Amino acid sequence: MSVPASWLRVLGGLAVFALIALVGLAALGGLEFDEALDTFTLVMVVAIPAGVLAYAGIEYAQTRRVDSITRQFDTRTLVLMPVAMALNIVLGTAVASALKIPIYLDSIGTVLVAALAGPLAGAATGFLTNVIWTYLAPPPFGSPYAVPFAVVAVVVGLLAGSFARWGWLRPRRHTSGRRLAVGGALSIGLLVVMVVLALRAWLAAADGSSLAPDSDETAFLILGWVAVALMVGTAVGLVLLLLRGRDLAAAYILDAGVITGVIAAFLAAPIAAGLFGGVTGSGADFVIAAFRQAGADLQQAVLGQSLISDPVDKVITFFVAYLILGAMATRTKARFPQGEYLLAIETDDDPATDPDASA
């Protein structure tokens, strides 16, 4: 059984990234904190582009072209990417600085670009966001914690672009009662569990002071409260999509957010624990402290916090991105490289219009 050409490119890119990352990370053991942080950052900044170059090299060897890359970076994508990066940095900084809540909201722009243009464009947006956030963003937006997590931002972009290509972010209105009931019950149940876990961790960690402002910047405080409204609005909005709009996209959004959040948690936890001792200046620090007080070691505390915070954060991120995409004109979406996968399905039961119903 032959391996598809596209998978060979992906596997080749991952192999090069893993090789460079493993060799570089092997040097971290005996280094002091500052040296370890700088070395890890350098390894990621080299390994991620090297993986992309390996992917491109394999594609060129196969086809004498690199269409799967170049078609994602048309003029519209290149114009959108700086806007998306600014959105990531501004909103992410506001959430970290204004309110001690264990979410981030620093990848909405990444998901938008990934959905409209493709996985590689989304990955590039996430990677450049974190590099700019650390090295180029002016005060008070700069963050020394961002660039080590560039690999997480890349994975978020790759996953978001793939989910969009599979049709998970397209509206699925007028879904039949049976499919809506099954998808809705599973989604609402998962949503309730996530909200309960997040609230318990939030309240326990913050000891009643989770909403205490950590910044004197009025704009940050306002944006921080907007983040709280997004948390509540996402839960309500997903339920309304299912029950009033009969839009099964709510189930797909929830699934995409949870999958992305869990994967991001397992990637981010070792970085946060190994480089920063679990302290990254965000609201997540309080959740980690609560786990430590309960007797968990550092690795367990950081992973536990990540598995609570990241899925909630990514569900909100995908839902906000879905609303923004829904507000865009159909003609505008269709002009982007991946826009065709975002167009609405008016019934989720017609095999002629539903790509998932043909099985």
N, C-alpha and C positions, 0 to 999 in steps of 0.2 A: 504494500500500500504506500503510494507516494505522498510526500508531504506537500501541501499547497505552497506555491511560490511565495504568497504573502506571509505564511507562517514561517518560512525559512528566513525571511527578512526580520521578522519580529524576534525569532529565536537568536539570530545572529547579533542583533542589536542588544538584546538582553545579556547575551554571553559576554560581549565586549564590556558593557557597563559593569557586570558582576565581577569580571576579572580585574578591571582597574579599581573598582571599589574595594574588593577584598585585599588586594595588594596594598592600597593606600591605608585602609583601616588597620592593617596589621602593624602599622607604625605608631598607632595611637597609644599603645599600652603604657609606655614609660614616660609619656609627656605630661607636663603640667597643664592646668586647665586652659590657659590662653593659647599655648602651643597646640594642644589637642583640638581646640575649637577652630583655629586657623587651618590646621592640617585637614580636618574633616571637611571644612568649607571648600578648600582647594580640591580635595578628592572629588566632591560632588560636582563642582564647577567643571572639572575635567571629564569625569566619568559620564555625565549625562549627555553633553554634546558628542562625546566619542561614540556612545551608543547610537545616537541619531545618525552620525556619519557612517557607522558600520551598516545600519539599515539602508541608508541611501546608496552605499557602495554595492551592497548585494543586489538592490533593485536595478542599479545601472548595469551590473554584470548580467542580469537576467534579461533586461528589456532595452538596454542602451538609452534609457530615459529614467527620470525620477518623478513621473506624473503623480504618484500617490502623495508626494510631498508638495510639489509646486502647485497643484490645483487647489490645495487648502489655503494657500497664501495669496489670494487675489487682492485687488486693490481694496475691496470692501473689508476684507479681513484685516489688512494692514492698517486701515483707518480705525477699525473697531478695537484692535488690541490695546493701544495706549489708553483709550477710554476705560476699557475693562480693567487694566492694571491700576489705574487711578482709583476706580471704584473699590477694588480689592484692598488697596492700601488705606484709603480714607476710612472705609467702614470697619476694616479690621483694627486699625489704630483706635478708632472711637470706642469700639466694644472693649478692647483691652484696657483703655485708659479711663473710661468714664464709669463703667459698672463692673462690679466683680461677679460676673456671670460666666459659667463654664461653657461658653460657646465662642466662636471666632468670627464667623461671617466674612471671611477673607478670601472666599473663592467663588462668589457669585459671578464676577466678571469672567473667571476662568470657565465656568460652566456655560455661560452664554456664548463665548467664542467657540468652545468645543462643540456645542450643539449646532451652531450655525455653520461652522467652517470644517470641523473634523477633529479627531483625536490629537493629531500632531500640533495643530494650531492651538488647541486648548492646553496641551502640555507646554508649548513654548510660552504661552501667556502666564501660566503658573510659575514656570521657572524664572522668567524675567521679572515677574512681580516680586519674588522673594529676593532676587539679587538687587534690584533697584531699592527695595524696602530697606535693605541693610546698608548699601553703599552709596546711594544717590539721593534718597528721599530727605528733604530738609526737615529740621526740627519744626514741630513736635512729632512728625510722622515717622522718622527713622526708627528702626528696631534692630538691635544686634542679634535678636533671636530668630529672625526670619530666614536667612540664607541657609542655615543647616537643614531646614525643613523643605528645601527646594525639591527634593526627591518626592516628598509627599504631594506637593503641589503638582508635580509632573504626573503622578499616578492619578490624581483627581481629574486632571484634564483628559488623560487617556481614557479613563472609565466613562466620564461624562460624554465624550465624543462617541464612544462605542455604544452607550445606551441610546443616544439620540439616533445613531445610524440604525439601530435595531427597532426604532419606532416607539421607544418608551416615553418620549416627551411630546408626542403628538396627541391632540385632543381626541377622545373616543366618546363622543356624545351619543345619547339615546341608546345606551347599552341595555340589553334585555334584562328582565327582572332576575332570571336565574343567575346569569353571569355576574350581574351587579351585586346580588346578595352574597355570593361566595367571595368575590373579590373584596366587597365592602366589609364583610364580617372579619376577614383575615386582616385587612388594612386597619380597621378601627381597633381591633384587638391589639395589634402590634403598636399602634399609635398610643393607646392607653398605657401599655406596659412601659414604653419609652418615656412618656411624660411623667409617670409615677416615679420611675427610677431617677430621672433627671431632677425632679423636684425634691425627692428625698435627699439626694446627694447635695444639692444646692443648699437646702435649709440646714442640713447637718454640718456641712463644711463651713458655712458662713456664720453660724452661731448667731443668727438674727441680724447680721449686718451686711448681707449679700448685696444690698442695693446702695451701700455707702459709696459716694463718689470718690474716685481716686484721682480726680483731675479738677483743676479750677477753670478749665476751658469750657465756656458755655456751649460752644458748638459740639464738643465731645459729649457733654452731659445730655444734650438733646438727642444726638445720634445714639447714645447708649440706651436711652429710653425707647427710641425707635426699635432697637434690637429686642427689647422685652416685648414690645407690641408685635414684632414679627414672630416671636415664639408662640404667643397666644393666637395670633392671626393665622399662623400655619395650621395649627391644630383645628381651629374652626373652619378654615378654608378647605382643608382636605375633606372634612366631613360634609361640608356643603356641596363640594364638587360631586361627591358620591351620591348624596341623598337628593339634592335639588337639581343639580345639573346632569345627573345620571352619566357622569363622565368617569369612565373607568381609568382614565389617565392618573387619577389620584392614587390608585393602587400601584401603578408603575412608578410614579414619582417616589412613593414611600419606599418601595423595594430598591430603587436606584440609590436613594439617600442612605438607607441602612447598609447596603452592600458596600458602597463607597466609604461610609463612615467606619465600618468594621475594619476594612483593609487599611484605611488611613490610620486607625488606632494602633494596629500592630506595627505599622511602619514608624509612626511618630513616637511611640512610647520608649523604645530603646534610645532614640536620639535625645528626648527630653530627660530621661534618667541618666544616661551616660555622659552627656555633655554639660547639662545644666543642673543636675541633682533634682530634677522635677520642678524647678523654679524658673518660669519663663515670663513672669510679669503679667499674666492673664488671670482671669477669674478661675481658671482650672487649678491654680495653685492652692486654693482653699479646699477644693475637693480632695486633692492629693494629701493635704495636711490632715483632713478628716480620716482618710484611710490609714495614714501613719499613726494617728492617735488610737485607732481601733486595733493596732497591732500588726498591720501589714508592713512588709519591707518595702524599700524604695521602688523596686521593679514592679511588685504587685500593686502598689498604690498608684503608680503612674499608668499602668495598663488598665487598672480598674477605672480610673478617671477617664481615660481615653475611650474605653468601651461604652461609657455613659455619655460623654460629651460629644464625641465625634459623630455618632449616628444622628443625634438630635440636630447638631449643627448642619450636617449635610442634607438632612430632610428639609430643613428650613431653606437652605441654599437652593436645592433643586426646585422647591415650590416657588420661591421668589423668581428664579430664572424662568420657570414655566409661565408665571403671570406676565413677565416682561415679554416673553416670546408670543404669548397670546394677544398682547396689546399691539404687536407689530402687524402691519398690513401684510396680507398674504403675498402680494407681489414682491414686497421687500424681502420677506423671508426666502421666497423661492429663488431670488437672485444670488443668495449665498451658496458656497460650494456644497453644503449639506442641507440646504433649505427644504428640499423635496421631502425629506424624512420628518419634517415638522408640520406638514400640512394636515388638517383635521380629517378624521374619519367620522362621518356623520352617523354611522351605525357600526357597532362592534360585532355584528352578527352576519354581515354580508361578506362571504369569502372573496368576492371580487374586489373589495376595498380594504379588507383587514388582512395584513400580512401574517398575522398569527393564527388566523382561522382556517388555514389551508391544511393543517395537519389532520 
